[in-house]
Amino acid sequence: MVEIRRLETDDLPQLQRMHVIVFNFRRDFSKEEENEPDPLDHPAHWAWGAFEGKKLLAGIWEIEFLMRFDGHDVKMSGIGGVGTLPEARKGGYVRRIFEKMLPEAYEKGVLFSSLAPFSHDFYRKFGYEICCARNNISIPANCLSIIKPYGQFILVHPGDDTSLLAEVHSEYIKNINHGVNRDYWSDNRAWKNFTRQDPYASGSFIYLWKDETGKPKSYIKYQDKTEEGEHQMSISEFAFSDIKGMYGAFGLVSGLSAQFENLKWAMPVFIDPFDFIGDAWSVEQKIKPKDMTRIINIKTALELMRSPPDCEGQYIIEVNDENITANSGKYLVQFGSRGSKVSSTSKNADIQCDIPALSQLVTGYRSLENALYSRQKGLTVNGNLEILKRVFTERPQHLTEYF
């Protein structure tokens, strides 16, 4: 008999070994078992497993985050490490984990769930849809020499005070949906993880930038990568409080342009890389779908979603959620200067959505006008179109964590 449950500490070695098998990497467990557990590792209860007796057949990490959504901090579960042992494939174990995990997330007050998929169609079965994209850019580093360095750059080492990094990051994500609040985890664990690599041994460098008044405005984390014998500056994270901070940090790229062939960055799509240099022919870019998100609690999300400015109105939305039955129904949403009020109704709906389509609209990944071009069949508008177009608008997105 198969049991679906959260993991306990003694179960973690099985999950780790399963990940080695399904994700094709290597790890010497014999040495690790002699040492104390890493205090920066995730706690066991953040993982789910399908067990037959004491044997783990499939597992999932459900990592607790606090993310930004239209000016609010809300609970988000980050799904990662989804895998099944080869001998247990096609047994539906991952589906059974999701069937138990999603309703529990609803009961615990989680508002959204996000993941990086191996297959978009696979996760659409559980209500997830593409809600974040990245623009993979490459720019010859010498093209950025027009941005002259000024201010102060400070190299951050493991164990350094991270409060100024946190100050910049909090300002950066303030008005960006999916931005993750790193102060949510206890004991500063998120920032300790972020700064744990020795830059000289790893080639991963973090520089904090302060303007001429000494105010921290941005930071940039990059990896020195070698491709075909050429050094590439690969940005893994870039946060800035304003435009001054962004171009201030770019001064580091300018100062190091003789050392690197190209600047590479999987950047958020709300920034235009053609602004960085004069002659934009040198910019190479490719938009890639990055993360999928699904709404966990529809009523609360509709209440917290940004209302149209200087406008009062209402609409009725009908939703069917096959995984969280408490979400299914018709909602009357009344909005105005004091926010939104959401209640159940039996009246005819202005708009009908499945969970994937609604997740895109509510998070602001795409506008209603744009969503109506989709070949997916989970969205129907019956009326009240002008109000709905003002409600469901595109907003900046950036899921700032990898998991």
C-alpha positions in Angstrom: 0.0 0.0 0.0 1.3 3.4 -1.0 1.4 6.2 1.6 1.6 9.9 0.7 3.1 12.0 3.5 5.7 14.7 4.4 9.2 13.5 5.0 10.9 13.1 8.3 14.6 13.7 8.9 15.5 10.0 8.6 13.8 10.0 5.1 16.1 12.6 3.6 18.9 10.3 2.5 16.4 8.4 0.3 15.3 11.6 -1.3 18.8 12.7 -1.9 19.8 9.4 -3.5 16.6 9.5 -5.6 17.7 12.9 -6.9 21.1 11.6 -7.9 19.5 9.0 -10.0 16.8 11.1 -11.7 18.8 14.3 -12.3 22.0 12.6 -13.5 24.5 14.0 -11.1 27.1 12.5 -8.7 27.4 12.8 -4.9 29.6 10.9 -2.4 27.3 10.1 0.4 29.9 8.0 2.4 31.8 11.2 3.3 28.7 13.2 4.1 27.3 10.7 6.6 30.3 11.2 8.8 29.5 14.9 9.1 26.8 17.0 10.8 23.9 18.1 8.6 24.3 21.4 6.9 22.3 24.0 8.8 21.5 25.8 5.5 19.7 22.7 4.1 15.9 22.7 3.8 14.1 21.1 6.7 12.7 17.6 6.0 9.1 18.6 6.4 9.3 20.8 3.3 9.4 17.6 1.3 6.7 15.1 0.3 7.1 11.5 -0.6 5.2 8.5 -1.9 6.2 5.5 0.2 5.7 1.8 -0.2 6.5 0.5 3.3 9.6 2.4 4.2 10.8 2.8 0.6 10.6 6.2 -1.1 9.3 5.8 -4.6 8.8 9.5 -5.6 9.4 12.8 -3.9 8.8 16.6 -4.2 10.2 19.6 -2.4 7.5 22.1 -1.3 9.7 25.1 -0.2 8.1 27.8 1.9 8.5 31.4 0.5 7.1 34.8 0.9 6.6 36.5 -2.4 5.4 39.9 -3.6 2.0 40.2 -5.2 0.6 43.6 -6.2 2.2 45.3 -3.2 1.6 42.5 -0.7 3.7 39.8 0.9 1.9 36.5 0.4 2.8 32.9 1.0 4.1 31.0 -2.0 5.2 27.3 -2.2 8.2 26.7 -4.5 8.0 23.2 -6.0 11.3 21.5 -6.8 13.1 18.2 -7.0 10.2 16.4 -8.5 11.3 12.9 -9.3 10.3 9.2 -9.3 12.6 6.2 -9.1 13.0 4.4 -12.5 11.4 1.2 -11.2 8.3 3.2 -10.1 7.7 5.2 -13.2 4.2 5.4 -14.7 2.7 4.6 -11.3 1.0 8.0 -10.9 2.9 8.8 -7.7 3.7 12.4 -8.5 0.0 13.0 -9.3 -1.0 11.5 -6.0 1.4 13.7 -4.1 0.0 16.8 -5.9 -3.5 15.7 -5.1 -2.8 15.7 -1.4 -0.3 18.6 -1.3 -2.4 21.3 -3.1 -5.5 21.1 -0.9 -3.2 21.2 2.2 -1.5 24.3 0.8 -4.9 25.9 0.5 -5.7 25.1 4.2 -2.3 26.5 5.3 -2.9 29.9 3.7 -0.6 29.6 0.7 -1.7 31.9 -2.1 0.4 30.8 -5.0 2.6 27.9 -6.0 5.5 28.1 -8.5 7.9 25.7 -10.3 10.4 25.4 -13.1 8.9 22.6 -15.3 10.5 19.8 -17.3 7.3 19.8 -19.3 4.7 22.6 -19.5 1.9 20.2 -20.5 2.6 17.9 -17.6 2.1 20.6 -15.0 -0.9 22.1 -16.6 -2.8 19.0 -15.4 -2.3 20.4 -11.9 -3.3 24.0 -12.7 0.1 25.5 -13.4 0.8 27.9 -16.3 3.7 29.9 -17.6 3.7 33.1 -15.5 7.4 34.2 -15.8 9.8 34.5 -18.7 13.4 35.5 -19.0 15.2 37.3 -21.8 18.6 35.5 -22.3 20.9 38.2 -23.6 24.4 38.4 -24.8 26.3 41.7 -25.3 30.0 42.1 -26.1 31.4 43.4 -22.9 33.4 46.2 -24.6 30.1 47.7 -25.8 29.3 48.6 -22.2 32.5 50.6 -21.9 30.3 53.7 -22.6 29.0 53.4 -19.0 31.7 54.9 -16.9 32.3 53.4 -13.4 31.7 55.7 -10.4 30.6 55.4 -6.8 31.9 52.5 -4.7 32.0 48.7 -5.4 32.3 46.4 -2.4 33.2 42.7 -2.8 31.0 40.6 -0.5 32.5 37.5 1.1 31.0 34.6 3.0 30.1 35.6 6.5 29.9 39.4 5.7 27.0 41.4 6.9 24.2 41.1 4.3 21.9 43.8 5.6 22.7 46.2 2.7 22.1 43.5 0.1 18.8 42.9 1.8 18.0 46.6 1.7 18.6 46.7 -2.0 16.7 43.5 -2.7 13.6 44.6 -0.7 13.5 47.8 -2.7 14.0 46.0 -6.0 11.1 43.5 -5.5 8.7 46.0 -3.9 6.6 46.4 -7.0 7.5 43.2 -8.9 5.2 40.2 -8.8 6.9 36.9 -7.8 9.8 38.7 -6.2 10.7 36.6 -3.1 11.3 38.2 0.3 14.6 36.6 1.6 14.0 37.8 5.2 11.2 35.2 5.5 13.5 32.3 6.5 14.8 32.3 10.0 18.5 32.9 11.0 19.2 34.8 7.8 19.4 31.5 6.1 18.5 32.7 2.6 21.2 35.3 2.6 23.8 33.0 4.1 23.1 30.6 1.2 23.3 33.4 -1.3 26.8 34.5 -0.1 28.2 31.1 0.9 30.6 30.7 -2.1 34.2 31.8 -1.7 34.6 34.1 -4.8 38.3 33.2 -5.3 37.7 29.4 -5.3 34.4 29.4 -7.2 34.7 32.3 -9.6 31.3 33.6 -8.3 31.5 37.3 -7.3 29.0 39.5 -5.5 29.6 43.3 -5.6 27.5 45.8 -3.8 27.4 49.3 -5.4 27.0 52.5 -3.4 26.4 55.9 -5.1 28.5 59.0 -4.4 26.6 59.7 -1.2 27.4 56.2 0.2 23.8 54.9 -0.3 23.5 51.2 -1.4 21.7 51.2 -4.7 22.4 47.9 -6.3 24.3 44.6 -6.3 25.4 42.2 -9.0 26.4 38.6 -8.7 28.2 37.0 -11.6 30.2 33.9 -12.5 33.3 33.8 -14.5 32.6 31.1 -17.1 34.8 29.9 -19.9 33.3 29.0 -23.2 35.5 27.9 -26.1 38.5 29.5 -24.4 36.8 32.9 -23.9 35.8 34.3 -20.5 32.1 35.2 -20.2 30.6 37.4 -17.4 27.4 35.4 -16.6 25.1 37.4 -14.3 23.1 35.1 -12.0 21.5 37.9 -10.0 21.2 41.7 -10.4 19.0 43.8 -8.1 18.7 47.6 -8.1 16.6 50.1 -6.2 16.2 52.5 -9.2 17.7 53.4 -12.6 20.7 55.0 -11.0 21.5 51.8 -9.2 21.1 49.7 -12.4 23.5 51.8 -14.4 25.8 52.3 -11.4 26.3 48.5 -11.2 26.8 48.3 -14.9 29.9 50.4 -14.3 31.4 47.2 -13.0 30.9 45.5 -16.4 32.5 48.5 -18.0 35.5 48.4 -15.7 36.0 44.7 -16.4 35.2 44.8 -20.1 38.8 44.0 -21.1 38.6 40.7 -19.1 35.4 39.3 -20.6 34.2 38.6 -24.1 30.5 38.9 -23.4 28.0 39.9 -20.8 25.4 37.2 -20.4 22.2 37.5 -18.3 18.9 35.7 -18.0 17.2 39.0 -17.3 13.5 39.9 -16.5 11.5 40.8 -19.5 10.3 44.1 -18.1 13.7 45.6 -18.9 14.8 46.4 -22.5 18.4 45.5 -23.2 18.5 47.8 -26.2 18.7 50.7 -23.7 22.1 49.5 -22.4 24.3 50.4 -25.4 24.2 52.9 -28.3 24.4 50.5 -31.3 21.9 47.8 -30.5 23.0 45.5 -33.4 25.4 43.8 -30.9 22.6 42.6 -28.6 21.6 39.0 -29.0 18.4 38.0 -27.1 16.1 35.0 -26.8 12.9 34.9 -24.7 12.6 31.7 -22.8 9.7 30.5 -20.6 11.1 30.1 -17.1 8.5 29.4 -14.4 5.0 28.2 -14.0 2.6 29.4 -11.3 -0.9 28.3 -10.1 -3.3 30.1 -7.8 -3.9 28.2 -4.6 -6.6 30.5 -3.0 -8.7 32.3 -5.6 -10.8 34.4 -3.2 -7.9 35.9 -1.4 -5.9 36.5 -4.6 -8.9 38.4 -6.1 -9.2 40.4 -2.9 -5.5 41.4 -2.9 -5.1 41.9 -6.7 -4.5 45.5 -7.7 -7.7 47.3 -8.6 -8.0 49.7 -11.6 -6.9 53.2 -10.4 -9.6 55.9 -10.1 -12.4 53.5 -11.0 -15.2 51.6 -9.2 -17.0 48.6 -10.7 -17.7 44.9 -10.4 -17.5 41.7 -12.4 -18.5 38.1 -11.9 -15.9 35.3 -12.5 -16.6 31.6 -12.6 -13.8 29.2 -11.9 -13.5 25.4 -11.9 -10.5 23.9 -10.0 -10.1 20.2 -10.4 -7.4 19.9 -7.8 -8.7 22.2 -5.0 -12.5 21.9 -4.9 -12.8 24.8 -2.4 -11.8 27.2 -5.2 -14.6 26.2 -7.6 -17.6 28.5 -8.0 -18.7 32.0 -9.0 -17.3 35.1 -7.4 -18.7 38.6 -7.4 -15.7 41.0 -7.2 -16.6 44.6 -6.3 -13.7 47.1 -6.4 -13.0 50.7 -5.7 -10.7 53.1 -3.9 -10.8 51.0 -0.7 -9.8 47.8 -2.4 -11.8 44.8 -3.5 -14.6 42.8 -1.8 -15.1 39.2 -3.0 -18.3 37.1 -2.3 -20.0 34.1 -3.7 -22.9 34.6 -6.2 -25.2 32.5 -8.3 -25.6 35.1 -11.1 -24.3 34.7 -14.6 -20.6 35.1 -15.0 -18.9 37.8 -17.1 -15.8 35.7 -17.5 -15.1 31.9 -17.1 -11.6 30.7 -16.4 -9.7 27.5 -15.7 -6.9 27.7 -13.2 -4.0 28.0 -15.7 -5.6 30.9 -17.5 -6.6 32.6 -14.3 -3.1 32.2 -12.8 -1.7 34.2 -15.8 -4.3 36.9 -15.5 -4.2 37.4 -11.7 -0.4 37.5 -11.4 -0.3 40.0 -14.3 1.9 37.9 -16.6 -0.4 38.8 -19.4 -3.3 41.1 -20.0 -6.8 39.9 -20.8 -6.5 41.3 -24.3 -3.4 39.3 -24.9 -4.8 36.1 -23.2 -7.7 36.1 -25.6 -5.3 35.2 -28.4 -4.3 32.0 -26.7 -5.1 28.7 -28.3 -5.8 27.3 -24.8 -9.5 26.8 -24.2 -9.7 27.8 -20.6 -10.9 31.4 -21.0 -14.3 32.7 -22.1 -15.6 36.3 -21.9 -19.4 36.6 -21.9 -19.7 40.4 -21.3 -18.5 43.4 -19.3 -15.4 43.4 -21.4 -14.2 47.0 -20.8 -14.2 46.6 -17.1 -12.4 43.2 -17.4 -9.7 44.8 -19.6 -9.1 47.4 -16.9 -8.9 44.8 -14.2 -6.6 42.2 -15.8 -3.5 44.1 -16.9 0.1 43.1 -17.4 2.5 43.9 -14.5 6.3 43.4 -14.0 7.3 39.8 -13.2 10.5 38.3 -11.8 10.7 35.1 -9.7 13.9 35.9 -8.0 14.7 32.4 -6.7 15.9 29.2 -8.2 14.5 25.9 -6.7 
